[in-house]
Amino acid sequence: MNSKFNNHKFVVRKQILSLVGAKIDIFDENEEKILFSKMKAFKLKEDIRIYGDETMQDCLITIQARSVIDFSSIFDVIDVETGTKIGSLQRKGMKSIFKDEWAILNPSESEIGLIKEDNVLLALLRRFLTNLIPQHYNVEINGTKVAEYKQNFNPFVQKLNLDFSADHNEKLDRRLGIAAAVLLIAVEGNQG
């Protein structure tokens, strides 16, 4: 695994002046840009890539939707360097109407964890009254909290702070955790 994924804290931020396709910067805890992501524009199926930097010469991860339009989309996360599937992320369609929820699947397609928005009341307020309430997600693997994603209050810039400090036994592959955060910004963010 590329050493850029070895940190415990990351910041994932969407660029605001991207004309076509989402462009996302990924920083380490020292606010140094270490990764870059781009969602290809005008694709029927989401196709997101994570690169070593903004030159896009070194593709590290691909995140690809299995189907064109699906309320419960499954996104496969592939390590480009090794060609191996790291796992998949599946949006929980009906549950996500009221509160975002994603299943984390291992390479064998077994559900091993969940990414869940903090609580239903705040989620409903975000959806139906105002998007000014920052989102907060808890990440669990086999029922144990391993990470959290917190959105900063900023109506202009989508930004998630990722904290994997609770994952002492490294139950969640950081590549899959970062891919999930990129999806939350690129896919969920486009619905607001």
C-alpha positions in Angstrom: 0.0 0.0 0.0 1.2 3.5 -0.8 2.6 5.3 2.2 0.3 8.3 1.6 -2.5 6.2 3.1 -0.7 5.5 6.4 -1.9 8.6 8.3 -4.5 8.7 11.1 -6.0 12.1 10.0 -6.9 13.5 6.7 -8.8 16.5 5.3 -10.8 15.9 2.1 -11.9 19.2 0.4 -13.7 19.8 -2.9 -12.3 22.5 -5.1 -14.9 25.3 -5.7 -13.8 26.4 -9.1 -14.1 23.1 -10.9 -16.2 23.7 -14.1 -16.7 20.0 -15.1 -16.3 17.0 -12.8 -15.6 17.1 -9.2 -12.0 17.9 -8.2 -11.0 17.0 -4.6 -7.8 17.6 -2.7 -6.8 15.3 0.1 -4.5 16.7 2.8 -2.6 15.1 5.7 -3.0 16.3 9.3 -0.2 18.9 8.6 -2.4 20.4 5.8 0.0 19.3 3.1 -1.7 18.1 -0.1 -0.9 14.4 -0.5 -3.5 13.1 -2.9 -5.8 14.4 -5.6 -9.1 13.0 -6.8 -11.1 13.7 -9.9 -14.6 12.5 -10.9 -14.9 12.2 -14.6 -17.6 14.5 -16.0 -20.4 13.5 -18.4 -20.2 9.8 -17.5 -23.3 7.7 -17.2 -21.7 5.7 -14.3 -19.6 7.5 -11.7 -15.9 7.1 -12.3 -13.7 8.6 -9.6 -9.9 8.3 -9.4 -7.5 9.1 -6.7 -4.0 10.2 -7.8 -0.7 10.8 -6.1 -0.9 14.5 -7.0 -2.7 17.0 -9.3 -0.6 16.0 -12.4 -2.7 12.8 -12.5 0.3 10.8 -13.7 0.1 8.3 -10.9 -3.4 6.8 -10.4 -3.6 4.9 -7.1 -7.3 4.1 -6.6 -10.3 3.9 -8.8 -13.9 4.1 -7.5 -16.4 2.9 -10.1 -20.2 2.5 -9.9 -21.5 -0.9 -11.1 -24.6 0.5 -12.6 -25.8 3.6 -14.4 -28.6 4.9 -12.1 -29.3 3.0 -9.0 -30.7 4.2 -5.7 -28.6 1.6 -3.8 -25.4 2.0 -5.9 -22.4 -0.2 -5.3 -19.0 1.4 -5.9 -16.0 -0.9 -6.3 -12.7 0.4 -4.9 -9.7 -0.9 -6.7 -6.0 -0.5 -5.9 -4.5 0.4 -9.3 -0.9 -0.4 -8.3 -1.7 -4.0 -7.5 -4.9 -4.5 -9.5 -6.7 -5.8 -6.4 -10.2 -5.0 -5.2 -9.9 -3.4 -1.8 -13.7 -3.6 -1.1 -16.9 -1.9 -2.1 -19.2 0.8 -0.7 -23.0 0.5 -1.1 -25.4 3.3 -0.5 -28.3 2.2 1.6 -31.0 3.6 -0.7 -34.2 3.9 1.3 -32.4 4.6 4.6 -30.4 7.4 3.0 -33.5 9.4 2.2 -33.7 10.4 5.9 -30.2 9.8 7.0 -27.1 8.9 4.9 -25.9 5.4 5.4 -23.4 3.4 3.4 -22.4 -0.3 3.8 -18.7 -1.2 3.7 -18.1 -4.5 1.9 -15.0 -6.6 1.9 -13.6 -8.0 -1.4 -15.8 -11.0 -1.0 -18.9 -8.8 -0.9 -19.7 -9.4 2.8 -20.8 -6.4 4.8 -18.2 -5.6 7.4 -19.2 -2.1 8.4 -21.3 1.0 8.1 -20.8 4.7 7.6 -23.8 6.5 9.2 -24.8 10.1 9.5 -24.9 11.2 13.2 -28.6 11.4 13.9 -32.0 11.4 12.2 -33.2 14.8 13.5 -30.1 16.7 12.3 -30.2 14.8 9.0 -33.8 15.8 8.4 -33.1 19.4 9.2 -30.2 19.3 6.8 -32.4 17.9 4.0 -35.5 19.9 4.4 -34.7 23.2 6.1 -31.0 24.1 5.7 -27.7 22.7 4.5 -25.9 25.0 6.9 -25.8 22.3 9.6 -22.5 20.4 9.2 -22.7 16.7 8.7 -21.0 14.1 11.0 -20.5 10.5 10.1 -19.5 7.6 12.3 -17.7 4.7 10.7 -18.1 1.2 12.3 -16.4 -2.1 11.5 -18.2 -5.1 13.0 -20.0 -2.8 15.4 -16.9 -1.0 16.7 -16.4 2.7 15.9 -13.1 3.0 14.0 -13.4 6.5 12.5 -15.4 9.7 12.2 -15.9 12.2 9.4 -16.8 15.7 10.4 -17.8 18.4 8.0 -16.7 22.0 8.7 -19.3 24.7 8.7 -18.7 26.5 5.4 -21.6 27.1 2.9 -19.1 27.5 0.0 -16.5 24.7 0.4 -17.3 21.0 1.0 -14.7 19.7 3.5 -14.5 16.6 5.6 -12.1 16.0 8.5 -11.3 12.3 8.7 -10.1 10.8 12.0 -9.0 7.2 12.1 -7.4 7.5 15.5 -10.0 5.1 17.1 -8.9 2.3 14.7 -6.1 0.9 16.9 -6.1 -2.5 15.2 -6.5 -1.1 11.6 -9.8 -2.9 10.9 -10.6 -0.4 8.1 -8.2 -0.1 5.2 -7.4 3.6 4.9 -7.7 3.4 1.1 -11.3 2.3 1.5 -12.0 4.9 4.2 -10.6 7.7 2.0 -12.6 6.4 -1.0 -15.7 6.6 1.2 -15.0 10.2 2.1 -14.4 11.2 -1.5 -17.8 9.5 -2.4 -19.6 11.4 0.3 -18.3 14.7 -1.1 -18.7 13.8 -4.8 -21.9 11.8 -4.8 -23.8 12.9 -1.7 -22.6 16.5 -2.1 -24.2 16.7 -5.6 -27.6 15.9 -4.2 -27.8 18.9 -2.0 
